[in-house]
Amino acid sequence: MPSVSVRELSLNFGEVQVLRNLNLDIEEGEFLVLLGPSGCGKSTLLNCIAGLLDASDGQIFIKERNVTWEEPKDRGIGMVFQSYALYPQMSVEGNLSFGLKNARMPSDEITKRVTRAAEILQIEPLLKRKPSQLSGGQRQRVAIGRALVRDVDVFLFDEPLSNLDAQLRSELRVEIKRLHARLKNTMIYVTHDQIEALTLADRIAVMKGGVIQQLAAPQLN
């Protein structure tokens, strides 16, 4: 059973067709990478799956449920952006728990989820710090943790490492791969970096001009 299914998906901005009759099945627990140059439609596709953009045509299913017109908060997804988008006035712990508090989750469950995410991402010593006191890699771990605490079906990553230097990108690729192996959630990851795609993916969807030109497992020679 596919975890995420995209059916005949199209998106137009005025007369410009950004996505063209896309079909894609992503299996339960799969790590799929959307790879391509800027403007190819990979982030647009991710934003459609997330519900941040409304499709012009077609349908999106998550866990066999039609979510095409559902709000992002109701889709069972957690998203990590290129920018960290952390609240600067809050501690790491506050950033991790903010969404859960807004959802009126019981405090003991919030503590449990924050503690678990901090342990998985190895950021327990940082919980009382503000974002300004963190390195770029630490901030991105917190951003991942904010998605992680939601206990979602599907994680969406929109070029989360592109603002980091080469060494940090390499380190966090290992962390994300380890995270996937531990959680076994479905993950969809956008990048223009071929090395990143080959390192992380179970399958790679190569995009150009709003269509998927090739979809296959990476071959490492």
Backbone hydrogen bonds in HBPLUS format (Angstrom, degrees):
<---DONOR---> <-ACCEPTOR-->    atom                        ^
c    i                          cat <-CA-CA->   ^        H-A-AA   ^      H-
h    n   atom  resd res      DA  || num        DHA   H-A  angle D-A-AA Bond
n    s   type  num  typ     dist DA aas  dist angle  dist       angle   num
A0003-SER N   A0026-ILE O   2.70 MM  23  5.76 141.7  1.84 146.1 158.3     1
A0063-LYS N   A0003-SER O   2.80 MM  60  4.94 161.4  1.83 139.1 145.6     2
A0004-VAL N   A0026-ILE O   3.15 MM  22  5.11 162.0  2.19 141.3 146.0     3
A0026-ILE N   A0004-VAL O   2.82 MM  22  5.11 164.7  1.84 161.8 163.6     4
A0005-SER N   A0061-PHE O   2.82 MM  56  4.96 160.3  1.86 144.2 148.5     5
A0061-PHE N   A0005-SER O   2.81 MM  56  4.96 165.0  1.83 151.6 155.8     6
A0006-VAL N   A0024-LEU O   2.75 MM  18  4.96 159.6  1.79 151.6 157.7     7
A0024-LEU N   A0006-VAL O   2.99 MM  18  4.96 155.6  2.05 133.9 136.7     8
A0007-ARG N   A0059-GLN O   2.85 MM  52  5.14 170.4  1.86 162.1 160.5     9
A0059-GLN N   A0007-ARG O   2.96 MM  52  5.14 155.3  2.02 142.3 150.3    10
A0009-LEU N   A0022-LEU O   2.88 MM  13  4.73 158.9  1.92 135.9 132.9    11
A0022-LEU N   A0009-LEU O   2.80 MM  13  4.73 163.3  1.83 134.5 131.1    12
A0010-SER N   A0057-ASP O   2.91 MM  47  5.03 160.9  1.95 136.6 135.0    13
A0056-SER N   A0010-SER O   2.84 MM  46  5.56 141.7  1.99 139.5 148.3    14
A0057-ASP N   A0010-SER O   3.19 MM  47  5.03 150.6  2.28 137.2 132.2    15
A0011-LEU N   A0019-LEU O   3.18 MM   8  4.94 154.4  2.25 120.7 121.2    16
A0018-VAL N   A0011-LEU O   2.79 MM   7  5.55 148.4  1.89 157.1 167.9    17
A0019-LEU N   A0011-LEU O   3.26 MM   8  4.94 161.2  2.29 131.7 135.7    18
A0013-PHE N   A0016-VAL O   2.81 MM   3  5.17 157.9  1.86 157.0 160.5    19
A0016-VAL N   A0013-PHE O   3.09 MM   3  5.17 158.5  2.14 125.5 123.7    20
A0020-ARG N   A0210-GLY O   3.00 MM 190  5.60 159.4  2.05 147.3 140.9    21
A0030-GLU N   A0027-GLU O   3.07 MM   3  5.34 159.9  2.11 133.7 131.2    22
A0187-MET N   A0030-GLU O   2.89 MM 157  6.30 168.1  1.91 157.8 160.7    23
A0202-ASP N   A0031-PHE O   2.74 MM 171  5.19 176.9  1.75 153.0 154.1    24
A0203-ARG N   A0031-PHE O   3.42 MM 172  6.82 155.9  2.49 147.1 149.8    25
A0032-LEU N   A0187-MET O   2.85 MM 155  6.24 155.9  1.91 170.6 167.6    26
A0189-TYR N   A0032-LEU O   2.90 MM 157  6.27 157.8  1.95 156.0 163.1    27
A0033-VAL N   A0203-ARG O   3.05 MM 170  6.49 162.8  2.08 155.8 160.9    28
A0205-ALA N   A0033-VAL O   2.80 MM 172  6.13 170.4  1.81 168.8 171.8    29
A0034-LEU N   A0189-TYR O   2.76 MM 155  6.02 156.1  1.81 147.6 155.8    30
A0191-THR N   A0034-LEU O   3.07 MM 157  6.39 160.6  2.10 168.3 166.4    31
A0035-LEU N   A0205-ALA O   2.92 MM 170  6.02 167.1  1.93 150.0 154.4    32
A0207-MET N   A0035-LEU O   2.79 MM 172  6.03 167.3  1.81 167.4 171.2    33
A0040-CYS N   A0037-PRO O   3.24 MM   3  5.81 145.3  2.37 142.9 139.8    34
A0210-GLY N   A0040-CYS O   2.88 MM 170  5.44 144.4  2.01 137.2 141.6    35
A0045-LEU N   A0041-GLY O   2.91 MM   4  6.07 154.7  1.97 148.4 154.1    36
A0046-LEU N   A0042-LYS O   3.11 MM   4  6.38 158.9  2.16 143.0 148.6    37
A0047-ASN N   A0043-SER O   2.85 MM   4  6.08 157.0  1.91 148.9 155.0    38
A0048-CYS N   A0044-THR O   2.95 MM   4  6.21 140.6  2.11 142.7 153.3    39
A0049-ILE N   A0045-LEU O   3.03 MM   4  6.35 158.8  2.08 151.5 156.6    40
A0050-ALA N   A0046-LEU O   2.91 MM   4  6.19 149.5  2.01 144.8 154.1    41
A0051-GLY N   A0047-ASN O   3.00 MM   4  6.02 124.0  2.32 130.0 143.0    42
A0052-LEU N   A0047-ASN O   2.82 MM   5  5.05 137.3  2.00 156.8 160.0    43
A0053-LEU N   A0047-ASN O   3.25 MM   6  5.61 139.5  2.42 121.3 116.9    44
A0051-GLY N   A0048-CYS O   3.13 MM   3  5.02 136.5  2.33  93.8 106.1    45
A0067-VAL N   A0060-ILE O   2.91 MM   7  5.82 152.9  1.99 151.8 160.7    46
A0062-ILE N   A0065-ARG O   2.96 MM   3  5.27 156.1  2.01 146.6 146.6    47
A0065-ARG N   A0062-ILE O   3.04 MM   3  5.27 158.6  2.09 107.7 114.5    48
A0070-GLU N   A0067-VAL O   2.99 MM   3  5.00 164.9  2.01 110.3 115.2    49
A0074-ASP N   A0071-GLU O   2.97 MM   3  5.45 152.6  2.04 116.0 124.5    50
A0075-ARG N   A0072-PRO O   3.24 MM   3  5.44 170.9  2.25 114.2 115.9    51
A0153-ASP N   A0076-GLY O   3.02 MM  77  5.52 141.9  2.17 130.3 139.6    52
A0154-VAL N   A0076-GLY O   3.29 MM  78  6.62 158.1  2.34 153.9 159.7    53
A0078-GLY N   A0154-VAL O   2.94 MM  76  6.43 147.1  2.05 154.7 163.3    54
A0156-LEU N   A0078-GLY O   2.80 MM  78  6.12 162.5  1.83 160.4 164.7    55
A0080-VAL N   A0156-LEU O   2.79 MM  76  6.22 156.6  1.84 163.7 171.6    56
A0158-ASP N   A0080-VAL O   2.86 MM  78  6.23 170.2  1.87 172.6 176.0    57
A0090-MET N   A0087-TYR O   3.18 MM   3  5.59 157.5  2.23 112.6 119.4    58
A0095-ASN N   A0091-SER O   2.90 MM   4  6.23 155.3  1.96 152.2 158.5    59
A0092-VAL N   A0129-ARG O   2.78 MM  37  5.86 132.7  2.00 160.3 175.3    60
A0096-LEU N   A0092-VAL O   2.97 MM   4  6.24 158.8  2.01 153.7 159.3    61
A0093-GLU N   A0127-LEU O   2.91 MM  34  4.80 159.5  1.96 141.7 135.3    62
A0097-SER N   A0093-GLU O   3.03 MM   4  6.17 149.7  2.12 145.3 153.2    63
A0098-PHE N   A0094-GLY O   2.97 MM   4  5.73 126.8  2.26 143.1 153.8    64
A0101-LYS N   A0097-SER O   2.93 MM   4  6.15 155.5  1.99 160.7 168.2    65
A0102-ASN N   A0098-PHE O   3.03 MM   4  6.34 156.1  2.09 150.2 156.8    66
A0103-ALA N   A0099-GLY O   3.08 MM   4  6.30 137.9  2.26 135.8 146.8    67
A0105-MET N   A0100-LEU O   3.13 MM   5  5.65 170.9  2.14 157.0 157.2    68
A0104-ARG N   A0101-LYS O   2.90 MM   3  4.93 155.7  1.96 105.7 111.4    69
A0109-GLU N   A0106-PRO O   3.05 MM   3  5.42 125.5  2.36 106.5 120.0    70
A0110-ILE N   A0106-PRO O   3.02 MM   4  6.37 154.2  2.09 152.3 160.5    71
A0111-THR N   A0107-SER O   2.96 MM   4  6.18 164.5  1.99 151.0 154.4    72
A0112-LYS N   A0108-ASP O   3.09 MM   4  6.21 153.1  2.17 136.1 143.4    73
A0113-ARG N   A0109-GLU O   2.96 MM   4  6.19 159.8  2.00 150.4 154.8    74
A0114-VAL N   A0110-ILE O   2.91 MM   4  6.09 166.9  1.93 158.4 162.1    75
A0115-THR N   A0111-THR O   2.97 MM   4  5.97 161.9  2.00 145.7 151.3    76
A0116-ARG N   A0112-LYS O   3.02 MM   4  6.16 156.4  2.08 142.0 148.7    77
A0117-ALA N   A0113-ARG O   2.95 MM   4  6.14 166.8  1.96 150.9 154.3    78
A0118-ALA N   A0114-VAL O   2.93 MM   4  6.06 162.6  1.96 150.3 155.5    79
A0119-GLU N   A0115-THR O   2.99 MM   4  6.14 150.1  2.08 143.3 151.3    80
A0120-ILE N   A0116-ARG O   2.96 MM   4  6.19 163.2  1.99 154.0 158.2    81
A0121-LEU N   A0117-ALA O   2.98 MM   4  6.12 161.1  2.02 150.9 155.7    82
A0122-GLN N   A0118-ALA O   2.88 MM   4  5.65 106.9  2.42 131.0 146.2    83
A0123-ILE N   A0118-ALA O   2.88 MM   5  4.92 161.6  1.92 141.9 147.4    84
A0122-GLN N   A0119-GLU O   3.31 MM   3  4.96 152.6  2.39  93.4 101.4    85
A0126-LEU N   A0123-ILE O   2.95 MM   3  5.32 153.2  2.03 113.9 122.7    86
A0127-LEU N   A0124-GLU O   3.45 MM   3  5.71 176.6  2.46 115.5 116.4    87
A0129-ARG N   A0126-LEU O   2.98 MM   3  5.39 159.8  2.03 118.6 125.2    88
A0133-GLN N   A0130-LYS O   2.88 MM   3  5.50 159.1  1.93 122.1 129.1    89
A0134-LEU N   A0131-PRO O   3.04 MM   3  5.30 162.8  2.07 116.7 118.1    90
A0139-ARG N   A0135-SER O   2.92 MM   4  6.19 156.8  1.97 152.7 159.2    91
A0140-GLN N   A0136-GLY O   3.03 MM   4  6.30 153.5  2.11 146.5 153.4    92
A0141-ARG N   A0137-GLY O   3.06 MM   4  6.30 147.6  2.17 141.1 149.8    93
A0142-VAL N   A0138-GLN O   3.06 MM   4  6.37 151.7  2.14 146.1 153.3    94
A0143-ALA N   A0139-ARG O   2.95 MM   4  6.29 152.7  2.03 145.7 153.5    95
A0144-ILE N   A0140-GLN O   2.92 MM   4  6.19 154.2  1.98 146.9 153.4    96
A0145-GLY N   A0141-ARG O   2.81 MM   4  6.05 152.7  1.89 143.5 152.1    97
A0146-ARG N   A0142-VAL O   2.89 MM   4  6.19 142.6  2.03 147.0 156.2    98
A0147-ALA N   A0144-ILE O   3.10 MM   3  5.34 128.9  2.37 101.3 114.0    99
A0148-LEU N   A0144-ILE O   2.90 MM   4  6.15 152.5  1.97 146.2 155.3   100
A0149-VAL N   A0145-GLY O   2.99 MM   4  6.15 152.4  2.07 155.5 157.7   101
A0150-ARG N   A0147-ALA O   3.23 MM   3  5.69 151.3  2.31 109.3 117.5   102
A0151-ASP N   A0148-LEU O   3.21 MM   3  5.93 170.8  2.22 120.9 123.7   103
A0155-PHE N   A0186-THR O   2.91 MM  31  6.32 164.9  1.93 158.5 161.9   104
A0188-ILE N   A0155-PHE O   2.89 MM  33  6.32 160.0  1.93 162.7 169.1   105
A0157-PHE N   A0188-ILE O   2.83 MM  31  6.21 163.3  1.86 161.6 165.9   106
A0190-VAL N   A0157-PHE O   2.80 MM  33  6.05 163.0  1.82 159.2 164.7   107
A0159-GLU N   A0190-VAL O   3.04 MM  31  5.26 139.9  2.20 128.2 135.6   108
A0162-SER N   A0159-GLU O   3.47 MM   3  5.72 169.8  2.48 112.4 115.3   109
A0164-LEU N   A0161-LEU O   3.10 MM   3  5.56 166.7  2.12 120.1 123.4   110
A0169-ARG N   A0165-ASP O   2.91 MM   4  6.13 160.2  1.95 160.1 166.8   111
A0170-SER N   A0166-ALA O   3.05 MM   4  6.25 159.3  2.10 147.0 151.8   112
A0171-GLU N   A0167-GLN O   3.02 MM   4  6.33 156.9  2.07 147.5 153.8   113
A0172-LEU N   A0168-LEU O   2.86 MM   4  6.05 165.2  1.89 155.7 159.3   114
A0173-ARG N   A0169-ARG O   2.91 MM   4  6.05 143.8  2.04 145.5 155.1   115
A0174-VAL N   A0170-SER O   3.40 MM   4  6.67 156.0  2.46 141.8 146.2   116
A0175-GLU N   A0171-GLU O   3.15 MM   4  6.52 151.7  2.23 140.2 148.4   117
A0176-ILE N   A0172-LEU O   2.83 MM   4  6.05 161.1  1.87 152.0 155.6   118
A0177-LYS N   A0173-ARG O   2.97 MM   4  6.15 160.2  2.01 149.2 154.7   119
A0178-ARG N   A0174-VAL O   2.90 MM   4  6.07 156.0  1.95 147.0 154.0   120
A0179-LEU N   A0175-GLU O   2.81 MM   4  6.03 150.1  1.90 144.5 153.6   121
A0180-HIS N   A0176-ILE O   2.94 MM   4  6.22 156.0  2.00 147.4 152.9   122
A0181-ALA N   A0177-LYS O   3.05 MM   4  6.30 158.6  2.09 146.3 152.0   123
A0182-ARG N   A0178-ARG O   2.99 MM   4  6.21 145.1  2.11 144.0 153.4   124
A0183-LEU N   A0179-LEU O   2.88 MM   4  6.05 169.4  1.89 157.5 160.1   125
A0184-LYS N   A0180-HIS O   2.77 MM   4  5.28 154.2  1.83 140.1 148.9   126
A0197-ALA N   A0193-ASP O   3.05 MM   4  6.38 159.0  2.10 151.5 157.4   127
A0198-LEU N   A0194-GLN O   2.90 MM   4  6.13 164.8  1.92 154.0 157.5   128
A0199-THR N   A0195-ILE O   2.91 MM   4  6.01 149.5  2.00 147.2 155.7   129
A0200-LEU N   A0196-GLU O   3.07 MM   4  6.14 156.7  2.12 151.0 155.8   130
A0201-ALA N   A0197-ALA O   3.03 MM   4  5.62 166.9  2.05 151.0 155.0   131
A0204-ILE N   A0216-ALA O   2.75 MM  12  5.59 167.0  1.76 153.9 153.0   132
A0216-ALA N   A0204-ILE O   3.13 MM  12  5.59 154.9  2.20 145.2 148.8   133
A0206-VAL N   A0214-GLN O   2.78 MM   8  5.17 158.4  1.83 156.4 162.6   134
A0213-GLN N   A0206-VAL O   2.73 MM   7  5.66 147.3  1.83 160.7 172.1   135
A0208-LYS N   A0211-VAL O   3.05 MM   3  5.69 156.6  2.11 158.4 165.7   136
A0211-VAL N   A0208-LYS O   3.24 MM   3  5.69 158.9  2.29 113.3 119.2   137
